[in-house]
Structures are given as C-alpha cells and as structure tokens.
Amino acid sequence: MKDFRFVAIDFVGHGKSDHVTELSYLHQLEAIQAVFDWAKWEKCIIVGHSYGGNNALFYTAACPQKVQALIVSFNLLFILFYK
C-alpha cells in the first residue's frame, strides 16, 4: 500500500493525550482538522471505530468536502439501532 499514508489520532482525553475536565465533539473535530493541516491533505479516507467512528461521522458531516470515503464500525449509531 505504498500509495496510502496511515495516521492514527490519539484523541483529546483518550490514550496518552492530556486529560481534560471538559470534553466535546468539537474538541475532537478540531483535532482531526489539526491533522489535516499538519499533513497538508485536501481529502482523505477516514476510518473510525467506536468513539473514533462517532468522531469520523461528525467530521464528515461538518467537512464533507475533505472526506473521500468514510468507514466506521461499532459506533454510536450501531449501538443505538442494533437489536
């Protein structure tokens, strides 16, 4: 896969990132945008699982022009509608 560049985001308040007292999806959207700016991407394929899937959905809704494709698994919608 030499034509692809993979980047994993350690979202604010998760993993090894600094913990915060107040957290919102807006913080996470800003983190995704910061990665876009850092990598100088015009578009990308976003893959998200669980909480990352929710962030991917919200980012795609906010910035559809920047997302070539979206792949999500076991996210909020799955949890709400799975029976």
Secondary structure by P-SEA (a helix, b strand, c coil): cccbbbbbbbccccccccccccccaaaaaaaaaaaaaaacccbbbbbbcaaaaaaaaaaaaaccccccbbbbccccccccccc
